């Protein structure tokens, strides 16, 4: 059994728009892998190619080139029945009651009547909309509609959840509930692939982040690596000169910033003690000594997505 639930290999998808049928490259040579049991965020600005990628995974679109695989197999009906999908804006027949909406989608997933009878009340309760079970879905607020959309994605207990902006339109209580559900699904060994613009939610729930811009993956890293700065130390030094730096040539460190005779040095924990001892013997003043701060997801996002 493969450990990769999603495998995207050099995916390219181009649209043609306007009278001149100008080519627009929605996704270009995109490759990424989502491992079983992980929670992976797929983030980027509007128009970056996130939805095109997700719709290709779901079989709504066909690649121009490259391939997408689910559970180690080419995408097909059997593999898609093993996943649950929540769109950014959940649509259903407005005249259906909430229970009828779930029954409709449950049947599409191959669930039996007995299974649906047991699963529908449980998932409505889990999403906090059990009191609206007999209301027509067309009367739901956006937030309630989002909860109902997640309910249908969870209904058949899929191995893989693909969530497109799952906390969009939710109040703080609803956002917290959705994040808790994502953690619960991960604890059950399930895999979650989600798109979101809310970076704080990504930081709280995801194991890995993939950033896409202009249809190309520009960054892919485990979120735990962002805290690697905790293993680094920063030392403020006044009276800094090039001569002082040469005196410290035996030590490995970075000069993070330098201005008006002051410098901020960054070194590993193993180097810190010796570097400080050497600095005390030089004509400099040592200021604050503190653990280095790891990058936040927002800082990494702006580094790779910012216009500058």
C-alpha positions as YAML, in Angstrom:
chain: A
units: angstrom
residues:
- id: 1
  name: UNK
  ca: [0.00, 0.00, 0.00]
- id: 2
  name: UNK
  ca: [1.42, 3.37, -0.98]
- id: 3
  name: UNK
  ca: [2.01, 5.98, 1.71]
- id: 4
  name: UNK
  ca: [1.08, 8.75, -0.73]
- id: 5
  name: UNK
  ca: [-2.63, 9.50, -0.88]
- id: 6
  name: UNK
  ca: [-2.25, 12.29, -3.45]
- id: 7
  name: UNK
  ca: [0.45, 12.33, -6.12]
- id: 8
  name: UNK
  ca: [0.57, 15.18, -8.63]
- id: 9
  name: UNK
  ca: [3.34, 14.91, -11.21]
- id: 10
  name: UNK
  ca: [4.12, 17.82, -13.56]
- id: 11
  name: UNK
  ca: [0.48, 18.79, -13.89]
- id: 12
  name: UNK
  ca: [-0.25, 21.43, -16.53]
- id: 13
  name: UNK
  ca: [-3.65, 22.92, -17.32]
- id: 14
  name: UNK
  ca: [-4.27, 25.78, -19.74]
- id: 15
  name: UNK
  ca: [-7.48, 27.67, -20.48]
- id: 16
  name: UNK
  ca: [-8.23, 29.83, -23.50]
- id: 17
  name: UNK
  ca: [-10.19, 33.03, -23.03]
- id: 18
  name: UNK
  ca: [-11.48, 35.97, -25.02]
- id: 19
  name: UNK
  ca: [-12.12, 36.42, -28.71]
- id: 20
  name: UNK
  ca: [-8.49, 35.69, -29.56]
- id: 21
  name: UNK
  ca: [-8.57, 32.53, -27.39]
- id: 22
  name: UNK
  ca: [-5.53, 33.70, -25.48]
- id: 23
  name: UNK
  ca: [-3.85, 30.94, -23.49]
- id: 24
  name: UNK
  ca: [-3.93, 31.29, -19.70]
- id: 25
  name: UNK
  ca: [-1.71, 28.85, -17.83]
- id: 26
  name: UNK
  ca: [-3.73, 28.02, -14.73]
- id: 27
  name: UNK
  ca: [-1.29, 25.33, -13.56]
- id: 28
  name: UNK
  ca: [2.23, 24.81, -14.91]
- id: 29
  name: UNK
  ca: [4.37, 21.74, -14.27]
- id: 30
  name: UNK
  ca: [3.04, 21.34, -10.73]
- id: 31
  name: UNK
  ca: [4.26, 18.43, -8.62]
- id: 32
  name: UNK
  ca: [3.34, 17.64, -5.02]
- id: 33
  name: UNK
  ca: [2.71, 14.69, -2.75]
- id: 34
  name: UNK
  ca: [0.38, 14.31, 0.24]
- id: 35
  name: UNK
  ca: [1.30, 11.52, 2.62]
- id: 36
  name: UNK
  ca: [-1.24, 9.32, 4.36]
- id: 37
  name: UNK
  ca: [-2.38, 10.65, 7.74]
- id: 38
  name: UNK
  ca: [-1.07, 14.19, 7.18]
- id: 39
  name: UNK
  ca: [-2.82, 17.56, 7.04]
- id: 40
  name: UNK
  ca: [-1.47, 19.59, 4.13]
- id: 41
  name: UNK
  ca: [-2.35, 23.19, 3.31]
- id: 42
  name: UNK
  ca: [-2.42, 24.37, -0.30]
- id: 43
  name: UNK
  ca: [-2.19, 28.15, -0.23]
- id: 44
  name: UNK
  ca: [-1.65, 31.05, -2.57]
- id: 45
  name: UNK
  ca: [-3.30, 34.24, -3.85]
- id: 46
  name: UNK
  ca: [-6.54, 34.32, -5.83]
- id: 47
  name: UNK
  ca: [-6.01, 32.95, -9.32]
- id: 48
  name: UNK
  ca: [-2.89, 31.01, -8.35]
- id: 49
  name: UNK
  ca: [-4.28, 27.69, -9.59]
- id: 50
  name: UNK
  ca: [-5.51, 26.11, -6.35]
- id: 51
  name: UNK
  ca: [-9.08, 25.42, -7.47]
- id: 52
  name: UNK
  ca: [-7.94, 24.17, -10.88]
- id: 53
  name: UNK
  ca: [-5.66, 21.69, -9.14]
- id: 54
  name: UNK
  ca: [-8.41, 20.53, -6.78]
- id: 55
  name: UNK
  ca: [-10.94, 20.17, -9.62]
- id: 56
  name: UNK
  ca: [-8.42, 18.08, -11.55]
- id: 57
  name: UNK
  ca: [-8.03, 15.78, -8.54]
- id: 58
  name: UNK
  ca: [-11.80, 15.43, -8.40]
- id: 59
  name: UNK
  ca: [-12.06, 14.58, -12.08]
- id: 60
  name: UNK
  ca: [-13.93, 17.76, -13.03]
- id: 61
  name: UNK
  ca: [-11.03, 18.76, -15.31]
- id: 62
  name: UNK
  ca: [-8.58, 16.78, -17.43]
- id: 63
  name: UNK
  ca: [-4.87, 17.67, -17.42]
- id: 64
  name: UNK
  ca: [-3.25, 18.96, -20.59]
- id: 65
  name: UNK
  ca: [-0.16, 17.07, -19.48]
- id: 66
  name: UNK
  ca: [1.19, 15.42, -16.37]
- id: 67
  name: UNK
  ca: [-0.74, 13.13, -14.07]
- id: 68
  name: UNK
  ca: [-2.73, 13.01, -10.84]
- id: 69
  name: UNK
  ca: [-3.15, 9.90, -8.73]
- id: 70
  name: UNK
  ca: [-5.25, 9.09, -5.68]
- id: 71
  name: UNK
  ca: [-4.33, 6.20, -3.38]
- id: 72
  name: UNK
  ca: [-1.67, 5.13, -5.86]
- id: 73
  name: UNK
  ca: [-4.11, 4.81, -8.75]
- id: 74
  name: UNK
  ca: [-5.26, 6.96, -11.64]
- id: 75
  name: UNK
  ca: [-8.24, 9.07, -10.56]
- id: 76
  name: UNK
  ca: [-11.50, 7.26, -11.15]
- id: 77
  name: UNK
  ca: [-14.89, 6.63, -9.60]
- id: 78
  name: UNK
  ca: [-13.57, 4.04, -7.14]
- id: 79
  name: UNK
  ca: [-10.83, 6.31, -5.79]
- id: 80
  name: UNK
  ca: [-13.12, 9.36, -5.65]
- id: 81
  name: UNK
  ca: [-15.60, 7.44, -3.48]
- id: 82
  name: UNK
  ca: [-12.82, 7.18, -0.90]
- id: 83
  name: UNK
  ca: [-12.65, 10.96, -0.51]
- id: 84
  name: UNK
  ca: [-14.93, 13.69, 0.79]
- id: 85
  name: UNK
  ca: [-15.00, 17.14, -0.79]
- id: 86
  name: UNK
  ca: [-16.23, 20.47, 0.54]
- id: 87
  name: UNK
  ca: [-16.34, 23.31, -1.99]
- id: 88
  name: UNK
  ca: [-15.63, 26.90, -1.02]
- id: 89
  name: UNK
  ca: [-19.32, 27.75, -1.45]
- id: 90
  name: UNK
  ca: [-21.50, 24.71, -0.86]
- id: 91
  name: UNK
  ca: [-24.46, 24.42, -3.22]
- id: 92
  name: UNK
  ca: [-27.41, 22.06, -3.06]
- id: 93
  name: UNK
  ca: [-31.07, 22.01, -3.97]
- id: 94
  name: UNK
  ca: [-32.54, 24.78, -1.83]
- id: 95
  name: UNK
  ca: [-35.86, 23.02, -1.40]
- id: 96
  name: UNK
  ca: [-34.17, 20.01, 0.21]
- id: 97
  name: UNK
  ca: [-34.14, 19.86, 4.00]
- id: 98
  name: UNK
  ca: [-30.74, 19.38, 5.61]
- id: 99
  name: UNK
  ca: [-31.39, 15.68, 6.15]
- id: 100
  name: UNK
  ca: [-32.47, 15.31, 2.53]
- id: 101
  name: UNK
  ca: [-29.33, 17.04, 1.31]
- id: 102
  name: UNK
  ca: [-27.19, 14.57, 3.23]
- id: 103
  name: UNK
  ca: [-29.25, 11.61, 2.07]
- id: 104
  name: UNK
  ca: [-28.82, 12.74, -1.55]
- id: 105
  name: UNK
  ca: [-25.02, 13.02, -1.26]
- id: 106
  name: UNK
  ca: [-24.78, 9.88, 0.84]
- id: 107
  name: UNK
  ca: [-26.51, 7.82, -1.84]
- id: 108
  name: UNK
  ca: [-24.06, 9.22, -4.40]
- id: 109
  name: UNK
  ca: [-21.26, 7.89, -2.18]
- id: 110
  name: UNK
  ca: [-22.81, 4.43, -2.17]
- id: 111
  name: UNK
  ca: [-24.16, 4.49, 1.39]
- id: 112
  name: UNK
  ca: [-27.04, 2.19, 2.26]
- id: 113
  name: UNK
  ca: [-30.33, 3.41, 3.77]
- id: 114
  name: UNK
  ca: [-29.53, 1.89, 7.16]
- id: 115
  name: UNK
  ca: [-26.08, 3.47, 7.15]
- id: 116
  name: UNK
  ca: [-27.57, 6.85, 6.26]
- id: 117
  name: UNK
  ca: [-30.24, 6.60, 8.96]
- id: 118
  name: UNK
  ca: [-27.50, 6.19, 11.56]
- id: 119
  name: UNK
  ca: [-24.91, 8.57, 10.10]
- id: 120
  name: UNK
  ca: [-27.03, 11.63, 9.27]
- id: 121
  name: UNK
  ca: [-28.17, 12.55, 12.83]
- id: 122
  name: UNK
  ca: [-24.63, 11.95, 14.13]
- id: 123
  name: UNK
  ca: [-22.90, 14.20, 11.60]
- id: 124
  name: UNK
  ca: [-25.51, 16.98, 11.99]
- id: 125
  name: UNK
  ca: [-24.88, 16.91, 15.73]
- id: 126
  name: UNK
  ca: [-21.13, 16.91, 15.19]
- id: 127
  name: UNK
  ca: [-21.44, 20.07, 13.06]
- id: 128
  name: UNK
  ca: [-23.82, 21.75, 15.52]
- id: 129
  name: UNK
  ca: [-26.77, 22.05, 13.11]
- id: 130
  name: UNK
  ca: [-28.98, 19.26, 14.42]
- id: 131
  name: UNK
  ca: [-31.70, 21.79, 15.35]
- id: 132
  name: UNK
  ca: [-31.92, 22.81, 11.67]
- id: 133
  name: UNK
  ca: [-32.17, 19.25, 10.36]
- id: 134
  name: UNK
  ca: [-35.71, 19.79, 9.01]
- id: 135
  name: UNK
  ca: [-35.13, 23.28, 7.62]
- id: 136
  name: UNK
  ca: [-34.81, 23.79, 3.89]
- id: 137
  name: UNK
  ca: [-31.15, 24.34, 3.03]
- id: 138
  name: UNK
  ca: [-32.07, 27.37, 0.92]
- id: 139
  name: UNK
  ca: [-32.88, 29.26, 4.12]
- id: 140
  name: UNK
  ca: [-29.45, 28.60, 5.67]
- id: 141
  name: UNK
  ca: [-26.98, 31.41, 6.31]
- id: 142
  name: UNK
  ca: [-23.57, 31.14, 4.64]
- id: 143
  name: UNK
  ca: [-22.04, 29.81, 7.84]
- id: 144
  name: UNK
  ca: [-24.72, 27.15, 8.26]
- id: 145
  name: UNK
  ca: [-24.31, 26.22, 4.61]
- id: 146
  name: UNK
  ca: [-20.59, 25.76, 5.17]
- id: 147
  name: UNK
  ca: [-21.29, 23.47, 8.11]
- id: 148
  name: UNK
  ca: [-23.72, 21.46, 6.00]
- id: 149
  name: UNK
  ca: [-21.11, 21.23, 3.25]
- id: 150
  name: UNK
  ca: [-18.57, 19.82, 5.67]
- id: 151
  name: UNK
  ca: [-21.21, 17.43, 7.03]
- id: 152
  name: UNK
  ca: [-21.74, 15.89, 3.57]
- id: 153
  name: UNK
  ca: [-17.97, 15.61, 3.09]
- id: 154
  name: UNK
  ca: [-17.65, 13.69, 6.37]
- id: 155
  name: UNK
  ca: [-20.82, 11.64, 6.06]
- id: 156
  name: UNK
  ca: [-19.37, 8.50, 4.46]
- id: 157
  name: UNK
  ca: [-16.23, 8.57, 6.65]
- id: 158
  name: UNK
  ca: [-13.77, 9.07, 3.78]
- id: 159
  name: UNK
  ca: [-10.07, 8.27, 3.94]
- id: 160
  name: UNK
  ca: [-9.20, 11.63, 2.34]
- id: 161
  name: UNK
  ca: [-10.80, 15.02, 2.89]
- id: 162
  name: UNK
  ca: [-10.31, 17.75, 0.28]
- id: 163
  name: UNK
  ca: [-11.51, 21.04, 1.73]
- id: 164
  name: UNK
  ca: [-11.63, 24.29, -0.25]
- id: 165
  name: UNK
  ca: [-11.68, 27.21, 2.22]
- id: 166
  name: UNK
  ca: [-13.44, 25.17, 4.95]
- id: 167
  name: UNK
  ca: [-13.63, 28.06, 7.46]
- id: 168
  name: UNK
  ca: [-14.78, 30.72, 4.97]
- id: 169
  name: UNK
  ca: [-17.88, 32.56, 6.21]
- id: 170
  name: UNK
  ca: [-17.80, 30.99, 9.66]
- id: 171
  name: UNK
  ca: [-17.94, 32.84, 12.96]
- id: 172
  name: UNK
  ca: [-15.16, 32.22, 15.54]
- id: 173
  name: UNK
  ca: [-17.09, 29.37, 17.15]
- id: 174
  name: UNK
  ca: [-17.63, 27.72, 13.77]
- id: 175
  name: UNK
  ca: [-13.98, 28.12, 12.81]
- id: 176
  name: UNK
  ca: [-12.86, 26.51, 16.05]
- id: 177
  name: UNK
  ca: [-15.27, 23.62, 15.50]
- id: 178
  name: UNK
  ca: [-13.97, 22.98, 11.98]
- id: 179
  name: UNK
  ca: [-10.34, 23.05, 13.15]
- id: 180
  name: UNK
  ca: [-11.18, 20.60, 15.93]
- id: 181
  name: UNK
  ca: [-12.82, 18.27, 13.40]
- id: 182
  name: UNK
  ca: [-9.73, 18.41, 11.18]
- id: 183
  name: UNK
  ca: [-7.56, 17.43, 14.16]
- id: 184
  name: UNK
  ca: [-9.99, 14.62, 15.03]
- id: 185
  name: UNK
  ca: [-9.87, 13.28, 11.48]
- id: 186
  name: UNK
  ca: [-6.07, 13.31, 11.54]
- id: 187
  name: UNK
  ca: [-6.13, 11.44, 14.88]
- id: 188
  name: UNK
  ca: [-8.21, 8.74, 13.15]
- id: 189
  name: UNK
  ca: [-5.45, 8.30, 10.57]
- id: 190
  name: UNK
  ca: [-7.25, 10.16, 7.80]
- id: 191
  name: UNK
  ca: [-5.65, 12.58, 5.39]
- id: 192
  name: UNK
  ca: [-6.67, 16.21, 4.86]
- id: 193
  name: UNK
  ca: [-5.74, 18.42, 1.90]
- id: 194
  name: UNK
  ca: [-7.09, 21.92, 2.35]
- id: 195
  name: UNK
  ca: [-6.99, 25.30, 0.70]
- id: 196
  name: UNK
  ca: [-7.24, 28.36, 2.93]
- id: 197
  name: UNK
  ca: [-6.50, 32.08, 3.03]
- id: 198
  name: UNK
  ca: [-6.61, 32.12, 6.84]
- id: 199
  name: UNK
  ca: [-2.96, 31.51, 7.69]
- id: 200
  name: UNK
  ca: [-3.53, 31.32, 11.44]
- id: 201
  name: UNK
  ca: [-5.85, 28.35, 10.87]
- id: 202
  name: UNK
  ca: [-3.19, 26.68, 8.74]
- id: 203
  name: UNK
  ca: [-0.57, 27.16, 11.45]
- id: 204
  name: UNK
  ca: [-2.86, 25.63, 14.07]
- id: 205
  name: UNK
  ca: [-3.85, 22.50, 12.15]
- id: 206
  name: UNK
  ca: [-1.47, 21.59, 9.34]
- id: 207
  name: UNK
  ca: [1.68, 19.50, 9.16]
- id: 208
  name: UNK
  ca: [2.89, 20.82, 5.84]
- id: 209
  name: UNK
  ca: [2.27, 23.80, 3.57]
- id: 210
  name: UNK
  ca: [2.57, 24.06, -0.20]
- id: 211
  name: UNK
  ca: [2.51, 27.56, -1.70]
- id: 212
  name: UNK
  ca: [1.46, 28.08, -5.30]
- id: 213
  name: UNK
  ca: [1.82, 31.24, -7.39]
- id: 214
  name: UNK
  ca: [1.08, 31.63, -11.08]
- id: 215
  name: UNK
  ca: [0.26, 27.96, -11.30]
- id: 216
  name: UNK
  ca: [3.67, 26.87, -10.01]
- id: 217
  name: UNK
  ca: [4.68, 25.52, -6.61]
- id: 218
  name: UNK
  ca: [7.15, 28.02, -5.12]
- id: 219
  name: UNK
  ca: [7.48, 26.66, -1.58]
- id: 220
  name: UNK
  ca: [6.87, 23.32, 0.11]
- id: 221
  name: UNK
  ca: [7.89, 22.68, 3.69]
- id: 222
  name: UNK
  ca: [6.84, 21.10, 6.97]
- id: 223
  name: UNK
  ca: [5.48, 23.70, 9.36]
- id: 224
  name: UNK
  ca: [7.71, 22.37, 12.12]
- id: 225
  name: UNK
  ca: [10.71, 23.74, 10.23]
- id: 226
  name: UNK
  ca: [9.45, 27.28, 10.81]
- id: 227
  name: UNK
  ca: [10.37, 26.94, 14.49]
- id: 228
  name: UNK
  ca: [13.93, 25.91, 13.68]
- id: 229
  name: UNK
  ca: [14.96, 29.38, 14.87]
- id: 230
  name: UNK
  ca: [14.40, 28.07, 18.40]
- id: 231
  name: UNK
  ca: [17.71, 26.21, 18.01]
- id: 232
  name: UNK
  ca: [19.49, 29.45, 17.10]
- id: 233
  name: UNK
  ca: [20.68, 32.26, 19.35]
- id: 234
  name: UNK
  ca: [20.85, 35.99, 18.60]
- id: 235
  name: UNK
  ca: [23.48, 38.27, 20.15]
- id: 236
  name: UNK
  ca: [23.43, 42.07, 19.98]
- id: 237
  name: UNK
  ca: [26.88, 43.62, 19.71]
- id: 238
  name: UNK
  ca: [27.82, 47.34, 19.86]
- id: 239
  name: UNK
  ca: [31.17, 48.53, 18.52]
- id: 240
  name: UNK
  ca: [31.05, 46.14, 15.59]
- id: 241
  name: UNK
  ca: [33.68, 46.52, 12.83]
- id: 242
  name: UNK
  ca: [35.06, 44.41, 10.03]
- id: 243
  name: UNK
  ca: [38.14, 43.91, 12.17]
- id: 244
  name: UNK
  ca: [36.04, 42.45, 14.99]
- id: 245
  name: UNK
  ca: [34.42, 40.09, 12.50]
- id: 246
  name: UNK
  ca: [37.84, 38.90, 11.37]
- id: 247
  name: UNK
  ca: [38.81, 38.25, 14.98]
- id: 248
  name: UNK
  ca: [35.84, 35.86, 15.22]
- id: 249
  name: UNK
  ca: [36.74, 33.93, 12.09]
- id: 250
  name: UNK
  ca: [37.03, 30.62, 13.95]
- id: 251
  name: UNK
  ca: [33.31, 30.69, 14.82]
- id: 252
  name: UNK
  ca: [30.39, 29.95, 12.50]
- id: 253
  name: UNK
  ca: [27.72, 32.65, 12.74]
- id: 254
  name: UNK
  ca: [25.62, 34.98, 10.58]
- id: 255
  name: UNK
  ca: [25.49, 38.77, 10.74]
- id: 256
  name: UNK
  ca: [21.72, 39.21, 10.51]
- id: 257
  name: UNK
  ca: [21.81, 43.02, 10.47]
- id: 258
  name: UNK
  ca: [24.38, 45.77, 10.81]
- id: 259
  name: UNK
  ca: [23.96, 49.51, 11.33]
- id: 260
  name: UNK
  ca: [25.84, 52.41, 13.00]
- id: 261
  name: UNK
  ca: [28.42, 50.19, 14.63]
- id: 262
  name: UNK
  ca: [25.88, 47.73, 15.96]
- id: 263
  name: UNK
  ca: [25.30, 44.20, 14.71]
- id: 264
  name: UNK
  ca: [22.95, 41.32, 15.37]
- id: 265
  name: UNK
  ca: [24.68, 37.95, 15.24]
- id: 266
  name: UNK
  ca: [22.94, 34.60, 14.92]
- id: 267
  name: UNK
  ca: [24.63, 31.33, 15.83]
- id: 268
  name: UNK
  ca: [23.79, 27.78, 16.84]
- id: 269
  name: UNK
  ca: [23.42, 26.72, 20.46]
- id: 270
  name: UNK
  ca: [26.70, 24.81, 20.22]
- id: 271
  name: UNK
  ca: [28.63, 27.91, 19.11]
- id: 272
  name: UNK
  ca: [27.01, 30.40, 21.50]
- id: 273
  name: UNK
  ca: [29.14, 29.80, 24.60]
- id: 274
  name: UNK
  ca: [32.50, 30.02, 22.81]
- id: 275
  name: UNK
  ca: [31.42, 33.03, 20.76]
- id: 276
  name: UNK
  ca: [30.29, 34.94, 23.85]
- id: 277
  name: UNK
  ca: [33.54, 34.10, 25.66]
- id: 278
  name: UNK
  ca: [35.55, 35.43, 22.72]
- id: 279
  name: UNK
  ca: [33.42, 38.58, 22.45]
- id: 280
  name: UNK
  ca: [34.07, 39.46, 26.10]
- id: 281
  name: UNK
  ca: [37.78, 39.67, 25.28]
- id: 282
  name: UNK
  ca: [37.21, 42.12, 22.44]
- id: 283
  name: UNK
  ca: [36.50, 45.90, 22.58]
- id: 284
  name: UNK
  ca: [32.73, 45.52, 22.09]
- id: 285
  name: UNK
  ca: [29.64, 45.79, 24.25]
- id: 286
  name: UNK
  ca: [27.33, 42.79, 24.38]
- id: 287
  name: UNK
  ca: [23.63, 43.57, 24.50]
- id: 288
  name: UNK
  ca: [20.69, 41.19, 24.52]
- id: 289
  name: UNK
  ca: [21.34, 37.47, 24.14]
- id: 290
  name: UNK
  ca: [18.18, 35.53, 23.28]
- id: 291
  name: UNK
  ca: [16.84, 32.56, 21.40]
- id: 292
  name: UNK
  ca: [16.25, 33.21, 17.72]
- id: 293
  name: UNK
  ca: [12.66, 33.55, 16.57]
- id: 294
  name: UNK
  ca: [11.47, 31.16, 13.90]
- id: 295
  name: UNK
  ca: [9.67, 32.51, 10.85]
- id: 296
  name: UNK
  ca: [5.89, 32.75, 10.98]
- id: 297
  name: UNK
  ca: [3.78, 31.39, 8.15]
- id: 298
  name: UNK
  ca: [2.71, 34.93, 7.29]
- id: 299
  name: UNK
  ca: [6.35, 36.00, 6.92]
- id: 300
  name: UNK
  ca: [7.09, 33.04, 4.68]
- id: 301
  name: UNK
  ca: [3.95, 33.71, 2.66]
- id: 302
  name: UNK
  ca: [4.88, 37.35, 2.05]
- id: 303
  name: UNK
  ca: [8.44, 36.34, 1.18]
- id: 304
  name: UNK
  ca: [7.24, 34.02, -1.57]
- id: 305
  name: UNK
  ca: [4.00, 35.74, -2.58]
- id: 306
  name: UNK
  ca: [4.68, 39.43, -1.93]
- id: 307
  name: UNK
  ca: [5.11, 41.74, -4.89]
- id: 308
  name: UNK
  ca: [8.46, 43.01, -3.70]
...
